[in-house]
Amino acid sequence: MRVFGIIGSMLLALFLRSAAAQTVTGAAGEEFSVRVLARQLSDPWEVAYGPDNHLWLTEAKGYRVSSLDPATGTRTVLLDLNAQREFPRYDKIPDSADGGKPWPQGGLMGLAVHPQLLQGKPYVYLVYIYRFAGVQQPGKGGAANYGGHFFTTRLVRYEYRPPLQSLINPVTLCDTLPGSNDHNAGRLLIAPVNGQDFLFYSTGDQGAGQFDNAGQPNHAQNPHRYAGKILRFHLEPDTDASPTDQWLPNDNPFATPARQSAVWSYGHRNPQGLAYAVVDGTGRFYESEHGPYSDDEVNIIERGRNYGHPLIIGYADDNYNGLAAGVTKHAALPGTWNTSYPFIKNEKANAAAIGAATYRDPIASLYPNSNSFLTTLFAKTRAADKDAPDWPSEAPSSLAVYTATAIPGWQNSLLMPTLKHGKLIRLQLNAAGTGVTGDTLVYFRAPVRYRDLALSPDGTRLYLSTDSASVTSGPSKEDPKGTSCKGCILEYTYLRGGTQAKTVAPTPAGQWWQPGRVSPATGPRVRRPATPPARK
């Protein structure tokens, strides 16, 4: 059966609600079989393909780590962390009973399995929120005047014992990481730097500047605060005298003799996608993050570089001039747009002030809106106008780089699951891996929120996890109505077909983006620089 557009979404949704076998067809004629490996998980956050040929799962609200055999669908719980959570399940308690206290965005989040798991390094790394500062406070438990909800996050290493089917011997790498009810990011990635593997962790800006955190100062531009950063840790402790320093590489870019630091890059909003791949002989660290009202980003992460948030949204192209990274209706808050986010007078000027040696534009943006559209949106949102328009962003929840050759035309593609519209986006990298080329291709549309993605080593199978609810991102209340597969792990197996990706002609000089059509197979054309930014 060939599945495209709205009809395809309906048929895929019907399958996800049933147990019937199904075949779906992708944007370039690829045929996939679909299988539901697990259902009704408590918001599966991470799905990773381990060296033991099992899927490793975390449940954000369930606080469980599981191993799932993709051949049989058998799932084994390896670790239950509910006892480490020092606050109740606010998502299950009526607001009348708890004052409306929020659940953190995420909970138990990222997981990374050591590549030598079965070869003497039986380590599994986890990150989870364990403390809420407002647990004993009245009402919502946040700071006054929308000053924020403050949670604390722990990064920990466990040892895997196959005979016991359990994770044991926890060792804490850091237990003072910032957390929030919004923009925690929460991804973990093991990737090499100069031939040595390290552990990277993405932290969001904690939602500082929007919703109930609208009055909280935003620290994404402060390299000495961990919010809005990519952090780097050792996989094993070094010989530093202080136990708190032993997990921090001494050559991190903002470390000093007086104070160690985990910060690797900064200026991030909500970076939920981290991936590493070797393309054209060079290893690169890719990242995706949410934009506010447009300009979801794909970046190449470099040591010590600044990615602009909240001074530059997406490209430094001036579409946010006169605006900010957020807007609220809270008139008591400062500034033109009632937010702690700084006023953006001119994006290009902000990029110039940061400096060309430090600032990095994204390699792709989904999808920039015009300044006039955004200005109208901001004004109507500030006025609490019910007619404020929607905007065409995607909310990318994860990122993978497809480097296999199994599916024609897919080699060296970025694969990006999304939350807002329930799709998998494929972006073809250029030959050097430094930019994006061709169409924005869309796969597996369904009324779900795709949370994470894992690939089998041979590239024939894709594993996608789905949230248990259908609400868009942000600290709004959940409404599970319409979700076709709640808390599922889906397996898409490539069967046949497909074509080599088309290459779009070079952009004319001076034109920032390439216009394109919208079709059932391709969404709005991704915006990209005419020439990829120089990388140092």
Buried (B, 14 or more C-beta within 10 A) or exposed (E): EEBBEEEBBBBBBEBBEEEEEBBBBBBBBBBBBBBBBBEEBBBBBBBBBBBBEBBBBBBBBBBBBBBBBBEEEEBEBBBBBEEBBEBBBBBEBEEEEBBBBBBBBBBBBBBBBBBEBEEEBBBBBBBBBBBBBBBEEEEBBBBEEBBBBBBBBBBBBBBBEEEEEBBEEBBEBBEEBBBBBBBBBBBBBBBEBEEEBBBBBBBBBBBBBBBBBBBBBBBBBBBEBBBBBBBBBBBEBEEBEEEEBBBBBEEBBBBEEEEBBBBBBBBBBBBBBBBBBEBEEEBBBBBBBBBBBBBBBBBBBBBBBBBBBBBBBBBBBBBBBBBBBBBBEBEEBEBEBBBBBBBBEBBEBBBEEBEEEBBBBBBBBBBBBEBEBBBBBBBBBBEEEEEBEEBBBBBBBBBBBBBBEBBBBBBBBBBBBBBBBBBBBBBBBBEBBBBBBBBBBBBBBBBBBBBBBBBBEEBBBBBBBBBBBBBBBBBEEBEEEEBBBBBBBBBBBBBEBBEEBEEBEEBEEEEEBBEBEEEBBBBBBBBBBBEBBEEE
